[in-house]
């Protein structure tokens, strides 16, 4: 398989791609977020030095028990980082022959307005944690030749989805839910003739940790 994003190709099979996360927010569940752009750049530089193939930047925490920020604020947080992304790898060399270099820049957002601005500005991948409830982000990714990573979810971002059951029962239903999810996405891509858009489905940070069981929210 060959993955082509923004004119670059990645051939598979190969070792898994390593993604380094940069949280430009002050309420990250991982506790590593910061609104300081210098810290964000330094974090990305460290990821690259440790062999990251992809740098994923986001301006809003995925925690469902935190209020949303608006689109303008989200864009204001990530655009300066995109402007300085070259600094994250300039003067460095790949750690080995398998590291993607320069690393791909992934934009972590679910809002079409933010996605459009970021991909136009230089993103290679769109990491959409909203499970693509409409075709807008797929169309935007196709417009810029970007890859599309679609996060499985049982609800919209920032809205905790309350379901009954245990972790075990939720895990057992995951395979069935993911199959339905994949079939729905395939219909979207076929109807919009987006089959040349490289897409990957991620099962299922949002279902397991961000809102599917009432007491699981961080």
PyMOL commands that set and color helices and strands:
alter all, ss='L'
color gray80, all
select helices_A, chain A and resi 37-49+71-83+85-88+112-121+136-143+167-191+205-209+214-216
alter helices_A, ss='H'
color red, helices_A
select strands_A, chain A and resi 2-5+8-11+19-23+54-58+104-108+125-128+147-151+199-202
alter strands_A, ss='S'
color yellow, strands_A
deselect
rebuild
show_as cartoon
